């Protein structure tokens, strides 16, 4: 007796194995793009926010000095 589901599974497995490297490359390409965008945002986002705060008349240095004085218990 021939099991058609087993044959169908074999066909799907063969098709997947043929496409597997292509799919892997596509996923790696997309994730590396997202990683690059995330790195750029992580690196420059704080500075951009600081520029907007400075442009609006706020002071960045006073906030930073308060944080540093609270974190230093020797003072």
C-alpha positions as CSV (number, residue, x, y, z in Angstrom):
1,X,0.0,0.0,0.0
2,X,1.3,3.4,-1.0
3,X,1.0,6.3,1.5
4,X,0.4,9.5,-0.4
5,X,1.1,11.7,2.6
6,X,4.6,10.2,3.0
7,X,5.2,11.0,-0.7
8,X,3.9,14.5,-0.3
9,X,6.2,15.0,2.7
10,X,9.2,13.8,0.7
11,X,8.3,16.3,-2.1
12,X,8.0,19.2,0.3
13,X,11.3,18.2,1.9
14,X,13.1,18.1,-1.4
15,X,11.6,21.5,-2.4
16,X,12.6,23.0,1.0
17,X,16.2,21.7,0.7
18,X,16.6,23.3,-2.7
19,X,15.3,26.7,-1.5
20,X,17.0,26.6,1.9
21,X,20.3,28.4,1.1
22,X,18.4,31.1,-0.8
23,X,16.0,31.6,2.1
24,X,18.9,31.7,4.6
25,X,20.7,34.4,2.5
26,X,17.6,36.5,2.2
27,X,17.0,36.3,6.0
28,X,20.6,37.1,6.8
29,X,20.5,40.1,4.5
30,X,17.3,41.5,6.0
31,X,18.6,41.0,9.6
32,X,21.9,42.7,8.8
33,X,20.1,45.7,7.4
34,X,17.9,45.9,10.5
35,X,21.0,45.5,12.7
36,X,22.8,48.4,10.8
37,X,19.8,50.7,11.2
38,X,19.6,49.8,14.9
39,X,23.3,50.5,15.4
40,X,23.0,53.9,13.7
41,X,20.0,54.8,15.8
42,X,21.7,53.7,19.0
43,X,24.8,55.7,18.2
44,X,23.2,58.9,17.0
45,X,19.8,59.1,18.6
46,X,21.0,60.6,21.9
47,X,23.0,63.2,20.2
48,X,20.1,64.2,17.9
49,X,17.8,64.5,21.0
50,X,20.5,66.7,22.6
51,X,20.6,68.9,19.6
52,X,16.8,69.4,19.6
53,X,16.9,70.2,23.4
54,X,19.7,72.7,22.8
55,X,17.8,74.3,19.9
56,X,14.7,74.6,22.0
57,X,16.6,76.5,24.7
58,X,17.1,73.6,27.2
59,X,20.4,72.8,28.9
60,X,21.9,69.3,28.6
61,X,24.9,69.9,30.8
62,X,23.0,70.8,34.0
63,X,21.0,67.5,33.8
64,X,24.1,65.5,33.2
65,X,26.0,67.1,36.2
66,X,23.0,66.3,38.5
67,X,23.1,62.7,37.4
68,X,26.8,62.4,37.9
69,X,26.7,64.0,41.4
70,X,24.0,61.5,42.5
71,X,25.9,58.5,41.2
72,X,29.2,59.5,43.0
73,X,28.8,58.6,46.7
74,X,32.2,60.0,47.6
75,X,31.2,63.6,47.2
